[in-house]
Amino acid sequence: MALRKGSAYSKRYARPYTRVSKKRTKSYIKTVPNSRIVKFKMGDLKGFAAGEYPIQIHVTSKENCQVRDNSIEAVRQFFNRFLQIKVGKEFYLEVKIYPHHILRENKMLTGAGADRMQTGMSRAFGKTMGRAALVKPNQTLYIIGVKNPKAEVEARKLIRSIKARLACKVATETILAPIAA
């Protein structure tokens, strides 16, 4: 079955009560779906730890929103692929958000005779369908580290093209770090 649109889930930012307990009788969420994010840090990890990347671009959110894990992973794959093509191996990419929030769906039957098979909104807690990260304004979503201004221009072009993949408006902030000697 295909994913529902993001508008099918709650627009409000409040986190609903989704208790996960080690004791099955006290837990409302019976199964927690796996996160789809494969890696959180990519590129030259040793060079970034040593301070070799003077230009760091932080992709931040401008508003409250829920970003699903498949959206986070799609942006990560896009960044990783095109940074390798356009910049080469001298880059650093880090995903700064984690999808803790569990999305639920109350499945409804449609078609002839469906009214006799479902309970409607009675006990409508819903089954788990995926995960999302609850993002606040000015929260950093991704960090891209590059070495030269030409690579920074390429990274900014990539950031402009990810706006359709994310559920919130994003802004960029450049941080110039001193080069390690």
N, C-alpha and C positions, 0 to 999 in steps of 0.2 A: 504494500500500500504506500502511496506517495505521501510526502510530508504535507501537513497543512500549512497554510500561509501563516506568517508571523502575527497577523491581525486576529487570528483565531484564538490567540492566547491573551491573557490579561494585559491591558495597556498600563495599568497602574503599577507602581514600582514596589508596593508593599509585598513582602515575602509571605506567602501563605503558610499555614501550619502544616508542615510535612515531616512528621516525626519518624525518624529511623532509629530503631532500638535493636539491641542484640537479642532481647527477648521478643519472640515473634508475636506474642499476644499483645504486647504494648506498642507494636510498630504499626503505623498506618501505611507506610510505603513498604511493600513486601519485597520488591526487587528494585535495586538502583541500577539504571542502565549505565553501561560503560561510556567513558568519555571518548570522543572521536579524535581528540588531539593527540598526535603521535609524538611530536617533539616540542619542547618549549624553548630550547636554545640551539641555534644553528650558526654555521659559518666558522670563523676563526675564533674559537673560545679562548685559546691560550693568549692570542694577541689582544683580545679585549680585556682579559684579566691583567695583562701587563701594561695596559694603557696606551696601546699603539693606535687607537682609533680616536683622533681628536674631534671629529664631527659626529655628534649623536643626534638623530632625529627622533623625537618622541611623538607618536601618534596618540592623541588624547581625544576623549569624548567631550562633546559640548553639552550633553543632556543626559537625563536618566533614561535608561533603556535596558532591555533584555537582549543579549546577543547569544544566539544558540551556538552550540558546540560545532555543528557542521559549518556554520558561517565563519567561526574563528579558524577552523582548519582550512577552509577554502582560501581565506586571505593569507594564511601562513604558507600554503603551497604556492600561491601566486607570487608572493614576495620572494620566497626561496628560489623558485625557478627563474624568474626574470632578473633577480640580482645576480645569480650565477651567470646568466647570459650577458647582461649589460655591464656589470661591474667586474666580474671575474670571481676569484676565490677570496679576495680581500674585502670581506664584509662581515658584519655580525648582525644577527637577527634574534630577538627575544620576544616571546609572547608573555605578556605581563598579567593576563586575566585567566581565571580558572572557572569552569562552569560547575559551580556547586549547586545551583538551584535546579530542582527536579520539576520538569513539566509534566502535567497530567492531562488526560483527555477522557471525557465521558462519551464513549462511543454510542452513537444512536443508529438504529437500523432504519433503512428506507425501503420503500417498495410495498407491494401488496401484502397484507397480513402482518406487517411489521408492528402494528399497534398492539398485537397480542403477545409479542415476544420481548418487549423491552419494558423497563420500569419507569422510564422518563427521568424526572429529576429526583426520584426517591433514592436515597443513599448515593448521591452523585459525586463521590470523592474522586473518581477517575483512576485510570490505569496509567502507569508511567510510560511516557512516550519519548522522552529525551531529556537533555540537560541544557541549561542556559547560565550565562554569567550575568549577574546584576551589576550594571555599570553606572557609576555616579558621574556627575559633571567634573571635568578636569582630571579624570582618572586616566592613567597611561595604559593604552591597550597594547602597543608594540613599541619596541626600541630598535632602530636601525643604526648601526655604527659603520661609518665609511672613513677612508683615509684622505681623499682629495675632493676639492670642490666640484670637479667634473662628475664624480660618482654621486655627490650630493644632489646634483641636478637630475640625474637619472632616477635616484630614489624618490625624489619629490614627484616626478612624473608618475611613478608607480603608485604613490599614495593617492594622487588625484584619481587614478583609475579603480581604486578599491571601494569607492563610495557606494556603488550599487550593491556590493557584497555585504555591507554592514547595515544594521538596523538603526544606527544613530548617526548624527552629524559629527564629523571629526575635524580636528584642527591639528596643526603640526607646530612643534616647538623645537628649535635647534639649540643644542647645548654644545658649546665649544670647550672641550676639556684640554688641559695642558698635556703636551706630548711627554711621555716618559723618556728620561735620558738613558 
